[in-house]
Amino acid sequence: MATQDITAAEFDNLVTGNDIVLVDFWASWCGPCRAFAPTFAKASEEHPDVVFAKVDTEAQQELAAAAQIRSIPTLMAFKQGKLVFNQAGALPGPALEDLIQKVKEFDVDAAIAASDQQDR
């Protein structure tokens, strides 16, 4: 599956309506963003079971602000609607692949249960 550009209006439905979503916050003037784009696009082709979305922080300033984007590129990973990864900086291909595998293996329900136990 190819990457898709998304807007603030599409963000919540995309994140909650898919099992795994990776979101790349970027801008056209950002050199590291442009360098990361082919890596992100290649991963999208290799993982058709994952949604790869891109948010242009210039065109979607309110969404970038709501997501508290302070530096770009920033990559966020959501699983079952929950944010499970949030990091600024371009990842090399092997690191992105490792992240995708870890997100696929991550048990959201177990993490929530462990968090609930800690809160008691």
Secondary structure, 3 states (H helix, E strand, C coil): CCCEECCHHHHHHHHHCCCEEEEEEECCCCHHHHHHHHHHHHHHHHCCCCEEEEEECCCCHHHHHHCCCCCCCEEEEEECCEEEEEEECCCCHHHHHHHHHHHHHCCHHHHHHHHHHHHC
